[in-house]
């Protein structure tokens, strides 16, 4: 007698293929939730709200760069033990009493810092040493109190070496 035995069938949850096929959409769901969480935790700052006014301000900025270039201005910024030191050189009739330095973080507007440098004689200026800035790249803009000219450059923290700011 021939007895045909039915193939032994396992329940579906003991087969590997259904689990493999379900893992693909499950992975997409987990990645989507992770993306939403990252987006909520690290919200970007707003882009300029009024593009027209920002475009008009570019002309003023370019005029300040031209003024600094005409005066042949450059500045060297270095970190000393107790302060930031800045040396301004160029064809100035008189050195301003104060200079403003803005350090802008490339990606996080909330991390921007501003410093006021006070005249210390000749072309030398000093500002209070900043609290520890996060390590990284910063866009620096140096202006006088009247914002007649502007010097800019890129510096990296921690301040290990002198940084030169020029008109672009």
N, CA, C and O of each residue as an XYZ file, in Angstrom:
672
protein
N       0.783     -1.157      0.000
C       0.000      0.000      0.000
C       0.854      1.262      0.000
O       1.817      1.414      0.752
N       0.457      2.114     -0.851
C       1.134      3.395     -0.898
C       0.387      4.398     -0.053
O      -0.805      4.636     -0.248
N       1.070      4.956      0.846
C       0.431      6.008      1.645
C       1.101      7.328      1.280
O       2.313      7.503      1.410
N       0.300      8.203      0.839
C       0.823      9.537      0.552
C       0.773     10.353      1.818
O      -0.276     10.554      2.430
N       1.899     10.792      2.167
C       1.905     11.631      3.365
C       1.907     13.091      2.929
O       2.650     13.493      2.034
N       1.097     13.833      3.556
C       1.012     15.258      3.256
C       2.269     15.937      3.783
O       2.756     15.610      4.865
N       2.791     16.891      3.006
C       3.984     17.562      3.509
C       3.671     18.273      4.823
O       2.608     18.867      5.001
N       4.607     18.191      5.704
C       4.361     18.819      6.997
C       4.383     20.335      6.801
O       5.369     20.891      6.319
N       3.336     20.969      7.162
C       3.273     22.418      7.007
C       3.431     23.059      8.373
O       2.850     22.641      9.374
N       4.247     24.093      8.356
C       4.483     24.840      9.587
C       3.525     26.018      9.591
O       3.052     26.449      8.540
N       3.245     26.532     10.770
C       2.440     27.755     10.808
C       3.205     28.893     10.129
O       4.434     28.857     10.072
N       2.502     29.892      9.619
C       3.121     30.975      8.839
C       4.192     31.729      9.616
O       5.181     32.180      9.040
N       3.995     31.865     10.911
C       4.955     32.640     11.693
C       6.256     31.900     11.940
O       7.200     32.469     12.490
N       6.316     30.642     11.541
C       7.558     29.891     11.660
C       8.338     29.858     10.337
O       9.422     29.280     10.263
N       7.787     30.466      9.325
C       8.452     30.553      8.030
C       9.277     31.842      7.987
O       8.850     32.856      8.540
N      10.443     31.828      7.347
C      11.277     33.038      7.312
C      10.784     34.096      6.324
O      10.984     35.285      6.569
N      10.151     33.709      5.226
C       9.788     34.664      4.177
C       8.766     35.701      4.612
O       8.941     36.871      4.271
N       7.731     35.360      5.327
C       6.806     36.432      5.753
C       7.503     37.468      6.635
O       7.221     38.662      6.525
N       8.403     37.027      7.500
C       9.115     37.973      8.372
C      10.046     38.877      7.560
O      10.165     40.070      7.836
N      10.699     38.293      6.561
C      11.567     39.094      5.697
C      10.747     40.144      4.952
O      11.135     41.311      4.887
N       9.617     39.727      4.391
C       8.788     40.666      3.634
C       8.178     41.748      4.534
O       7.988     42.877      4.080
N       7.871     41.438      5.784
C       7.329     42.440      6.705
C       8.416     43.370      7.236
O       8.121     44.490      7.654
N       9.671     42.919      7.224
C      10.749     43.755      7.759
C      11.024     44.969      6.873
O      11.444     46.008      7.382
N      10.802     44.868      5.578
C      11.058     45.992      4.683
C      10.150     47.188      4.985
O      10.669     48.286      5.185
N       8.823     47.034      5.029
C       7.998     48.190      5.389
C       8.218     48.646      6.835
O       8.119     49.836      7.133
N       8.514     47.702      7.730
C       8.751     48.081      9.127
C      10.003     48.954      9.240
O      10.030     49.896     10.033
N      11.030     48.651      8.457
C      12.238     49.463      8.454
C      11.939     50.870      7.955
O      12.467     51.841      8.497
N      11.100     50.996      6.931
C      10.726     52.311      6.403
C       9.952     53.117      7.445
O      10.150     54.327      7.553
N       9.086     52.476      8.202
C       8.328     53.166      9.249
C       9.266     53.665     10.342
O       9.133     54.806     10.784
N      10.203     52.844     10.786
C      11.158     53.243     11.823
C      12.029     54.399     11.321
O      12.277     55.347     12.065
N      12.493     54.331     10.077
C      13.306     55.415      9.521
C      12.498     56.706      9.422
O      13.037     57.785      9.671
N      11.216     56.618      9.062
C      10.357     57.805      8.995
C      10.173     58.445     10.356
O      10.229     59.668     10.483
N       9.954     57.629     11.375
C       9.792     58.152     12.735
C      11.093     58.805     13.200
O      11.059     59.862     13.829
N      12.233     58.193     12.901
C      13.525     58.774     13.278
C      13.744     60.106     12.564
O      14.267     61.044     13.167
N      13.358     60.208     11.307
C      13.510     61.457     10.559
C      12.653     62.561     11.154
O      13.118     63.693     11.286
N      11.426     62.261     11.511
C      10.538     63.251     12.138
C      11.126     63.691     13.473
O      11.105     64.881     13.786
N      11.642     62.773     14.257
C      12.219     63.120     15.558
C      13.418     64.051     15.377
O      13.545     65.040     16.099
N      14.296     63.746     14.425
C      15.458     64.595     14.171
C      15.018     65.984     13.724
O      15.587     66.981     14.167
N      14.022     66.063     12.860
C      13.543     67.354     12.368
C      12.951     68.201     13.490
O      13.125     69.419     13.504
N      12.262     67.573     14.419
C      11.659     68.317     15.528
C      12.721     68.774     16.521
O      12.632     69.882     17.050
N      13.719     67.942     16.781
C      14.745     68.267     17.760
C      15.730     69.326     17.280
O      16.277     70.059     18.105
N      15.973     69.431     15.993
C      16.967     70.378     15.493
C      16.343     71.308     14.463
O      16.741     71.321     13.299
N      15.368     72.079     14.902
C      14.689     73.005     13.998
C      15.665     74.070     13.518
O      16.409     74.641     14.315
N      15.662     74.334     12.233
C      16.537     75.357     11.654
C      15.949     76.735     11.900
O      14.741     76.887     12.081
N      16.825     77.741     11.905
C      16.357     79.117     12.002
C      15.657     79.514     10.717
O      15.804     78.861      9.684
N      14.903     80.584     10.794
C      14.180     81.039      9.624
C      15.120     81.657      8.605
O      16.105     82.307      8.955
N      14.801     81.447      7.361
C      15.487     82.135      6.283
C      14.938     83.557      6.288
O      13.868     83.805      6.844
N      15.649     84.478      5.683
C      15.232     85.875      5.680
C      13.779     85.975      5.229
O      13.397     85.442      4.187
N      12.978     86.670      6.036
C      11.553     86.786      5.731
C      11.261     87.748      4.595
O      10.378     87.481      3.780
N      11.971     88.846      4.520
C      11.713     89.839      3.490
C      12.895     89.850      2.519
O      13.891     90.541      2.733
N      12.760     89.075      1.458
C      13.850     88.914      0.512
C      14.200     90.220     -0.196
O      15.368     90.465     -0.495
N      13.215     91.050     -0.462
C      13.467     92.297     -1.177
C      14.364     93.225     -0.354
O      15.345     93.763     -0.867
N      14.021     93.408      0.924
C      14.842     94.267      1.780
C      16.239     93.685      1.948
O      17.221     94.427      1.984
N      16.332     92.374      2.049
C      17.654     91.740      2.179
C      18.471     91.973      0.914
O      19.684     92.166      0.989
N      17.825     91.958     -0.236
C      18.526     92.223     -1.482
C      19.028     93.654     -1.557
O      20.127     93.904     -2.050
N      18.226     94.596     -1.070
C      18.661     95.989     -1.057
C      19.826     96.203     -0.095
O      20.702     97.031     -0.346
N      19.833     95.453      1.006
C      20.904     95.590      1.995
C      22.240     95.090      1.451
O      23.295     95.478      1.951
N      22.202     94.238      0.440
C      23.446     93.734     -0.137
C      24.266     94.882     -0.717
O      25.490     94.896     -0.594
N      23.596     95.843     -1.348
C      24.316     96.984     -1.915
C      25.029     97.784     -0.832
O      26.148     98.252     -1.043
N      24.389     97.946      0.331
C      25.038     98.657      1.433
C      26.242     97.871      1.935
O      27.281     98.450      2.251
N      26.101     96.566      2.007
C      27.203     95.718      2.456
C      28.380     95.806      1.488
O      29.535     95.886      1.906
N      28.080     95.790      0.206
C      29.148     95.895     -0.784
C      29.847     97.248     -0.692
O      31.059     97.332     -0.889
N      29.097     98.304     -0.394
C      29.703     99.632     -0.242
C      30.645     99.653      0.961
O      31.698    100.288      0.910
N      30.275     98.966      2.042
C      31.158     98.906      3.219
C      32.429     98.130      2.904
O      33.507     98.488      3.377
N      32.311     97.065      2.106
C      33.500     96.316      1.685
C      34.406     97.191      0.820
O      35.628     97.168      0.965
N      33.795     97.962     -0.079
C      34.575     98.861     -0.934
C      35.295     99.923     -0.113
O      36.437    100.271     -0.411
N      34.625    100.441      0.927
C      35.251    101.452      1.790
C      36.454    100.867      2.517
O      37.487    101.528      2.629
N      36.338     99.641      3.012
C      37.458     98.989      3.695
C      38.599     98.722      2.721
O      39.770     98.854      3.079
N      38.261     98.348      1.497
C      39.283     98.096      0.487
C      40.007     99.391      0.119
O      41.224     99.395     -0.067
N      39.254    100.491      0.015
C      39.861    101.784     -0.323
C      40.819    102.255      0.769
O      41.819    102.915      0.486
N      40.506    101.907      2.025
C      41.376    102.287      3.136
C      42.523    101.285      3.339
O      43.416    101.519      4.153
N      42.494    100.197      2.613
C      43.538     99.180      2.753
C      43.507     98.508      4.120
O      44.557     98.181      4.672
N      42.308     98.299      4.671
C      42.184     97.760      6.028
C      42.366     96.250      6.067
O      41.954     95.523      5.163
N      42.991     95.811      7.136
C      43.062     94.394      7.480
C      43.193     94.301      8.990
O      43.654     95.239      9.641
N      42.793     93.186      9.534
C      42.853     93.002     10.984
C      43.343     91.591     11.290
O      43.002     90.633     10.596
N      44.139     91.487     12.331
C      44.624     90.188     12.809
C      44.001     89.950     14.176
O      44.144     90.768     15.084
N      43.320     88.840     14.314
C      42.634     88.487     15.554
C      43.335     87.297     16.173
O      43.585     86.293     15.505
N      43.657     87.414     17.475
C      44.277     86.272     18.152
C      43.755     86.182     19.576
O      43.289     87.162     20.158
N      43.847     84.990     20.107
C      43.382     84.705     21.453
C      44.565     84.790     22.401
O      45.567     84.097     22.228
N      44.437     85.650     23.408
C      45.463     85.730     24.443
C      44.924     85.072     25.696
O      43.788     84.598     25.710
N      45.716     85.037     26.732
C      45.319     84.330     27.947
C      44.065     84.908     28.577
O      43.190     84.159     29.010
N      43.964     86.229     28.634
C      42.842     86.829     29.346
C      41.897     87.613     28.451
O      40.894     88.132     28.942
N      42.179     87.719     27.144
C      41.342     88.529     26.265
C      41.554     88.143     24.810
O      42.464     87.389     24.466
N      40.686     88.687     23.971
C      40.900     88.616     22.535
C      41.645     89.871     22.123
O      41.279     90.968     22.546
N      42.667     89.738     21.319
C      43.458     90.879     20.863
C      43.266     91.030     19.368
O      43.240     90.049     18.625
N      43.132     92.280     18.938
C      42.938     92.573     17.530
C      43.885     93.685     17.134
O      44.013     94.682     17.845
N      44.544     93.520     16.014
C      45.429     94.553     15.488
C      44.871     95.006     14.154
O      44.775     94.218     13.214
N      44.501     96.291     14.070
C      43.918     96.873     12.868
C      44.988     97.667     12.140
O      45.683     98.481     12.747
N      45.121     97.434     10.841
C      46.102     98.193     10.057
C      45.437     98.707      8.791
O      44.513     98.092      8.259
N      45.922     99.835      8.325
C      45.382    100.444      7.121
C      45.621    101.943      7.140
O      46.310    102.462      8.019
N      45.052    102.629      6.172
C      45.215    104.072      6.059
C      44.053    104.794      6.730
O      43.193    105.354      6.051
N      44.026    104.784      8.029
C      42.989    105.474      8.807
C      43.550    106.791      9.331
O      44.700    106.860      9.764
N      42.724    107.834      9.286
C      43.173    109.111      9.851
C      43.163    109.042     11.372
O      44.019    109.633     12.031
N      42.195    108.320     11.929
C      42.111    108.121     13.380
C      41.493    106.752     13.624
O      40.606    106.314     12.892
N      41.974    106.091     14.658
C      41.422    104.784     14.976
C      40.127    104.953     15.752
O      40.053    105.796     16.646
N      39.094    104.162     15.427
C      37.834    104.237     16.176
C      38.038    103.789     17.624
O      38.927    102.990     17.918
N      37.218    104.306     18.508
C      37.308    103.915     19.919
C      36.829    102.487     20.147
O      37.370    101.774     20.993
N      35.811    102.070     19.392
C      35.293    100.708     19.549
C      35.120    100.058     18.187
O      34.875    100.724     17.180
N      35.252     98.752     18.186
C      34.990     97.927     17.014
C      34.065     96.799     17.431
O      34.134     96.320     18.562
N      33.203     96.376     16.525
C      32.290     95.272     16.807
C      32.647     94.070     15.941
O      32.825     94.185     14.729
N      32.746     92.919     16.591
C      33.029     91.670     15.899
C      31.829     90.755     16.078
O      31.401     90.495     17.202
N      31.292     90.270     14.973
C      30.185     89.317     15.038
C      30.689     87.981     14.517
O      31.203     87.890     13.402
N      30.535     86.944     15.337
C      30.861     85.585     14.927
C      29.548     84.866     14.648
O      28.741     84.651     15.552
N      29.346     84.501     13.401
C      28.117     83.839     12.989
C      28.398     82.371     12.720
O      29.306     82.025     11.964
N      27.615     81.525     13.343
C      27.736     80.093     13.095
C      27.110     79.797     11.739
O      26.047     80.336     11.433
N      27.735     78.958     10.917
C      27.220     78.724      9.564
C      25.833     78.098      9.511
O      25.106     78.315      8.542
N      25.446     77.330     10.522
C      24.174     76.616     10.430
C      23.192     76.920     11.538
O      21.994     76.705     11.352
N      23.639     77.412     12.682
C      22.729     77.654     13.805
C      22.784     79.114     14.222
O      23.756     79.555     14.835
N      21.735     79.865     13.887
C      21.702     81.284     14.188
C      21.749     81.543     15.693
O      22.300     82.557     16.121
N      21.199     80.674     16.477
C      21.178     80.853     17.926
C      22.546     80.774     18.577
O      22.685     81.124     19.749
N      23.559     80.325     17.851
C      24.902     80.203     18.410
C      25.779     81.408     18.091
O      26.950     81.425     18.469
N      25.237     82.424     17.399
C      26.012     83.605     17.034
C      26.469     84.365     18.278
O      25.779     84.377     19.297
N      27.641     85.001     18.185
C      28.204     85.768     19.303
C      28.674     87.129     18.803
O      29.094     87.269     17.654
N      28.600     88.121     19.669
C      29.100     89.442     19.346
C      30.088     89.906     20.400
O      29.919     89.613     21.584
N      31.133     90.639     19.974
C      32.158     91.142     20.881
C      32.407     92.615     20.582
O      32.342     93.044     19.430
N      32.689     93.376     21.616
C      33.036     94.781     21.464
C      34.502     94.940     21.855
O      34.908     94.602     22.966
N      35.282     95.462     20.917
C      36.700     95.692     21.142
C      36.912     97.164     21.487
O      36.356     98.050     20.837
N      37.714     97.412     22.507
C      38.025     98.780     22.945
C      39.456     99.124     22.543
O      40.359     98.289     22.609
N      39.634    100.360     22.131
C      40.922    100.837     21.650
C      41.946    100.786     22.775
O      41.682    101.242     23.888
N      43.117    100.228     22.477
C      44.165    100.103     23.490
C      45.437    100.810     23.052
O      46.520    100.512     23.556
N      45.313    101.751     22.112
C      46.482    102.493     21.647
C      46.955    102.004     20.300
O      47.016    100.800     20.051
N      47.295    102.951     19.417
C      47.744    102.573     18.083
C      46.638    101.824     17.361
O      45.477    102.234     17.400
N      46.986    100.750     16.714
C      46.001     99.922     16.031
C      45.592     98.703     16.838
O      45.088     97.727     16.283
N      45.809     98.757     18.153
C      45.545     97.592     19.001
C      44.213     97.750     19.733
O      43.855     98.829     20.204
N      43.496     96.628     19.809
C      42.191     96.583     20.475
C      42.119     95.325     21.318
O      42.793     94.333     21.043
N      41.287     95.384     22.355
C      41.099     94.223     23.236
C      39.622     94.062     23.561
O      38.878     95.039     23.650
N      39.217     92.825     23.734
C      37.846     92.492     24.138
C      37.914     91.396     25.182
O      38.871     90.623     25.236
N      36.885     91.341     26.008
C      36.823     90.296     27.026
C      36.872     88.933     26.354
O      36.263     88.713     25.306
N      37.598     88.039     26.970
C      37.718     86.691     26.412
C      36.359     86.011     26.468
O      35.681     86.058     27.494
N      35.962     85.381     25.377
C      34.642     84.756     25.349
C      34.612     83.485     26.185
O      35.631     82.840     26.432
N      33.403     83.156     26.607
C      33.221     81.839     27.212
C      33.569     80.824     26.127
O      33.633     81.172     24.948
N      33.784     79.622     26.503
C      34.208     78.607     25.539
C      33.208     78.506     24.393
O      32.049     78.142     24.592
N      33.671     78.830     23.205
C      32.846     78.676     22.012
C      32.956     77.232     21.544
O      34.023     76.627     21.649
N      31.875     76.679     21.033
C      31.975     75.319     20.501
C      33.001     75.268     19.372
O      33.125     76.210     18.588
N      33.710     74.192     19.302
C      34.716     74.046     18.241
C      34.033     74.005     16.896
O      32.974     73.396     16.739
N      34.647     74.660     15.926
C      34.079     74.629     14.585
C      34.421     75.864     13.789
O      35.285     76.655     14.168
N      33.728     76.015     12.679
C      33.951     77.108     11.740
C      32.979     78.245     12.048
O      31.806     78.008     12.337
N      33.479     79.486     11.984
C      32.664     80.674     12.243
C      32.941     81.710     11.166
O      34.075     81.853     10.709
N      31.900     82.434     10.760
C      32.054     83.561      9.842
C      32.185     84.816     10.695
O      31.321     85.103     11.524
N      33.262     85.560     10.492
C      33.541     86.743     11.309
C      33.351     88.006     10.479
O      33.765     88.075      9.322
N      32.708     89.018     11.099
C      32.555     90.332     10.472
C      32.952     91.388     11.487
O      32.420     91.432     12.597
N      33.892     92.237     11.096
C      34.384     93.308     11.955
C      33.958     94.640     11.349
O      34.200     94.893     10.169
N      33.323     95.495     12.156
C      32.898     96.818     11.694
C      33.257     97.859     12.742
O      33.478     97.541     13.911
N      33.310     99.105     12.300
C      33.471    100.200     13.249
C      32.089    100.573     13.788
O      31.077    100.062     13.307
N      32.042    101.455     14.774
C      30.773    101.810     15.408
C      29.808    102.465     14.427
O      28.596    102.286     14.555
N      30.308    103.215     13.456
C      29.460    103.894     12.482
C      29.102    102.987     11.306
O      28.385    103.416     10.402
N      29.573    101.776     11.296
C      29.401    100.806     10.201
C      29.739    101.412      8.841
O      29.024    101.202      7.860
N      30.833    102.164      8.795
C      31.282    102.767      7.543
C      32.062    101.769      6.697
O      32.107    101.902      5.475
N      32.671    100.781      7.321
C      33.436     99.770      6.610
C      33.225     98.421      7.281
O      32.708     98.337      8.396
N      33.640     97.356      6.574
C      33.463     96.000      7.103
C      34.608     95.125      6.630
O      34.997     95.160      5.463
N      35.142     94.341      7.554
C      36.132     93.308      7.247
C      35.496     91.966      7.575
O      34.715     91.859      8.521
N      35.824     90.953      6.806
C      35.230     89.647      7.072
C      36.258     88.550      6.858
O      37.296     88.754      6.229
N      35.947     87.409      7.386
C      36.829     86.258      7.257
C      36.220     85.046      7.917
O      35.114     85.106      8.453
N      36.929     83.968      7.878
C      36.490     82.713      8.487
C      37.518     82.335      9.540
O      38.723     82.379      9.292
N      37.034     81.964     10.713
C      37.948     81.489     11.743
C      37.440     80.182     12.315
O      36.260     79.843     12.220
N      38.354     79.477     12.898
C      38.035     78.168     13.472
C      38.345     78.204     14.958
O      39.392     78.698     15.377
N      37.429     77.680     15.739
C      37.663     77.595     17.178
C      38.041     76.164     17.504
O      37.599     75.241     16.820
N      38.837     75.964     18.516
C      39.406     76.979     19.391
C      40.450     77.805     18.647
O      41.072     77.335     17.694
N      40.630     79.065     19.108
C      41.571     79.985     18.475
C      42.994     79.509     18.749
O      43.571     79.841     19.784
N      43.551     78.751     17.847
C      44.925     78.289     18.022
C      45.920     79.207     17.322
O      47.051     79.376     17.776
N      45.487     79.793     16.219
C      46.386     80.640     15.441
C      45.694     81.965     15.164
O      44.478     82.093     15.308
N      46.487     82.942     14.767
C      45.961     84.250     14.422
C      45.104     84.135     13.166
O      45.432     83.375     12.255
N      43.996     84.898     13.116
C      43.110     84.926     11.972
C      43.143     86.301     11.348
O      43.072     87.309     12.051
N      43.250     86.351     10.036
C      43.302     87.610      9.315
C      41.931     87.908      8.722
O      41.344     87.065      8.043
N      41.424     89.108      8.979
C      40.157     89.568      8.414
C      40.468     90.617      7.357
O      41.249     91.534      7.613
N      39.871     90.500      6.175
C      40.112     91.429      5.086
C      38.791     91.820      4.434
O      37.747     91.238      4.726
N      38.849     92.805      3.556
C      37.649     93.148      2.769
C      37.634     92.251      1.547
O      38.665     92.026      0.913
N      36.472     91.749      1.227
C      36.359     90.825      0.082
C      35.873     91.532     -1.136
O      35.719     90.914     -2.189
